[in-house]
């Protein structure tokens, strides 16, 4: 058993963000004064998505983390009507949503940066994507809490 598991308890904080998950887009690059700069356009929906995640994380009680954490992200996309027939899902409909899981993870982890700190403390990251009836993102962060030292520690 790893030392971090013996000396700490894991507490999971879970929160849900409604609406379709928005993957982090590739940055655009422009030059000004001979210097290149990368940016994401201000009107891109990822900004609102990241703000909603940060608000829900604070509401769930997520605090700055200085120890390793585990993050689980479940991204559920609402299936488009074009994938459906009267009998159910078309045989030709895709099994998984289009966005890459790594771009979904980037958007979520970047939004948590101001809440829990740098994502270099993430020691395990699990991302799942699927179609469902409701569009939502479920984020679970397992944080370590040190065990009390001494005789009466439990």
Backbone torsions as a table, in degrees:
resi	resn	phi	psi	omega
1	UNK	NA	130.7	180.0
2	UNK	-61.2	151.0	-177.5
3	UNK	-60.4	-35.6	-177.6
4	UNK	-65.7	-27.6	179.0
5	UNK	-76.3	-32.1	179.8
6	UNK	-74.2	-33.4	-171.9
7	UNK	-98.5	2.5	-177.3
8	UNK	-147.4	158.4	172.8
9	UNK	-105.8	145.5	175.9
10	UNK	-97.4	130.8	176.3
11	UNK	-118.1	127.0	-179.2
12	UNK	-95.5	127.5	172.6
13	UNK	-109.3	122.6	-176.5
14	UNK	-122.5	137.9	176.0
15	UNK	-144.3	158.0	-176.2
16	UNK	-122.2	138.7	176.6
17	UNK	-119.9	121.3	-178.9
18	UNK	-80.7	156.6	-179.2
19	UNK	102.9	159.2	-179.8
20	UNK	-60.2	134.5	173.9
21	UNK	-61.8	142.6	-179.1
22	UNK	-116.4	117.0	179.3
23	UNK	-72.2	152.2	176.0
24	UNK	-68.7	122.8	-179.2
25	UNK	-79.0	165.4	172.8
26	UNK	-68.9	140.2	-180.0
27	UNK	-71.1	149.3	173.0
28	UNK	-91.5	154.4	-177.4
29	UNK	-123.6	133.2	174.8
30	UNK	-133.7	163.3	177.8
31	UNK	-118.0	141.5	176.2
32	UNK	-142.5	123.2	179.5
33	UNK	64.4	27.5	178.9
34	UNK	83.9	1.4	179.9
35	UNK	-112.6	137.5	178.4
36	UNK	-85.8	144.2	175.0
37	UNK	-138.5	141.1	179.4
38	UNK	-102.4	141.3	-179.0
39	UNK	-155.0	161.6	171.7
40	UNK	-109.7	128.3	-177.9
41	UNK	-52.7	141.0	-174.9
42	UNK	-61.1	-28.4	-177.4
43	UNK	-89.2	3.8	-179.4
44	UNK	-68.2	139.0	-177.6
45	UNK	-64.7	-13.5	-179.7
46	UNK	-64.0	-28.6	-179.3
47	UNK	-65.9	-44.3	178.4
48	UNK	-66.7	-39.2	178.6
49	UNK	-62.3	-45.8	180.0
50	UNK	-64.7	-36.2	178.6
51	UNK	-66.6	-41.6	178.6
52	UNK	-62.7	-39.1	179.0
53	UNK	-64.8	-45.2	-179.5
54	UNK	-61.8	-41.3	179.6
55	UNK	-63.8	-45.5	-179.8
56	UNK	-66.8	-34.6	178.4
57	UNK	-65.1	-42.5	177.9
58	UNK	-64.9	-42.7	178.6
59	UNK	-61.5	-34.4	179.9
60	UNK	-76.3	-12.4	177.6
61	UNK	98.1	16.4	178.6
62	UNK	-69.1	130.9	-178.3
63	UNK	-118.4	167.4	176.2
64	UNK	-56.8	136.6	-176.6
65	UNK	-113.4	133.7	177.2
66	UNK	-114.7	-3.5	179.2
67	UNK	-112.2	164.3	178.7
68	UNK	-59.9	143.3	177.9
69	UNK	-127.8	160.9	174.0
70	UNK	-116.5	134.6	-178.2
71	UNK	-122.4	130.5	175.5
72	UNK	-118.8	126.7	-179.0
73	UNK	-122.4	125.2	175.7
74	UNK	-117.2	109.4	-177.9
75	UNK	-102.7	116.9	-179.6
76	UNK	-114.2	123.3	-179.7
77	UNK	-103.3	141.7	175.7
78	UNK	-72.9	129.8	-178.8
79	UNK	-70.4	129.6	178.8
80	UNK	-63.9	149.7	179.6
81	UNK	-61.9	-26.4	179.9
82	UNK	-66.7	-15.2	178.0
83	UNK	-86.2	-7.6	-171.7
84	UNK	-110.1	152.0	169.6
85	UNK	-122.4	-178.6	177.8
86	UNK	-65.8	-25.1	-178.1
87	UNK	-92.0	-9.8	-179.2
88	UNK	139.4	-146.9	-177.5
89	UNK	-80.1	135.0	177.5
90	UNK	-62.7	147.9	178.2
91	UNK	-65.9	-27.7	-178.4
92	UNK	-88.0	-4.3	-179.0
93	UNK	-68.4	143.0	178.4
94	UNK	-63.4	148.2	-179.9
95	UNK	-80.1	-29.1	-178.1
96	UNK	-126.0	152.3	175.5
97	UNK	-65.2	160.7	-173.9
98	UNK	-70.1	-45.4	-172.8
99	UNK	-59.4	143.7	176.4
100	UNK	-71.3	143.5	-179.2
101	UNK	-65.5	-31.1	-179.2
102	UNK	-67.3	-33.2	177.9
103	UNK	-74.5	-31.5	173.8
104	UNK	-66.3	-44.4	179.5
105	UNK	-62.0	-40.1	178.7
106	UNK	-60.4	-44.2	-179.5
107	UNK	-63.4	-43.2	-178.9
108	UNK	-68.0	-48.7	-177.8
109	UNK	-65.7	-37.6	177.7
110	UNK	-65.8	-34.2	178.9
111	UNK	-71.6	-26.8	179.1
112	UNK	-83.9	-8.7	-175.5
113	UNK	-58.9	-41.8	179.7
114	UNK	-75.3	-19.2	-177.8
115	UNK	-90.4	-53.0	-174.2
116	UNK	-107.9	-5.0	-179.8
117	UNK	104.2	-172.0	-175.1
118	UNK	-61.6	143.0	-179.0
119	UNK	-77.9	7.0	173.8
120	UNK	-70.9	-14.7	177.1
121	UNK	-83.0	-2.5	178.7
122	UNK	-80.3	113.4	-178.7
123	UNK	-95.4	-21.8	176.5
124	UNK	-142.1	132.4	179.8
125	UNK	-130.7	125.0	177.2
126	UNK	-123.3	127.3	-179.8
127	UNK	-127.7	129.4	176.0
128	UNK	-125.4	142.7	175.4
129	UNK	-130.5	148.1	-179.2
130	UNK	-162.7	170.9	170.7
131	UNK	-94.3	149.6	177.9
132	UNK	-155.8	-178.7	179.3
133	UNK	-72.8	-35.8	-179.9
134	UNK	-118.7	140.7	177.0
135	UNK	-85.4	123.7	179.1
136	UNK	-163.0	165.3	175.0
137	UNK	-126.2	126.9	175.6
138	UNK	-109.9	125.5	-179.6
139	UNK	-119.8	129.6	176.8
140	UNK	-124.7	126.4	179.7
141	UNK	-116.9	119.8	176.0
142	UNK	-95.6	117.0	-177.4
143	UNK	-108.3	146.3	176.2
144	UNK	-87.7	136.7	171.7
145	UNK	-122.5	125.3	-177.7
146	UNK	-63.1	142.8	175.6
147	UNK	-76.9	150.0	178.7
148	UNK	-70.6	140.4	177.4
149	UNK	-95.5	147.9	176.6
150	UNK	125.4	-178.2	-176.6
151	UNK	-64.5	-46.9	-172.8
152	UNK	-91.6	16.8	179.8
153	UNK	-68.2	139.0	178.5
154	UNK	-123.9	NA	NA
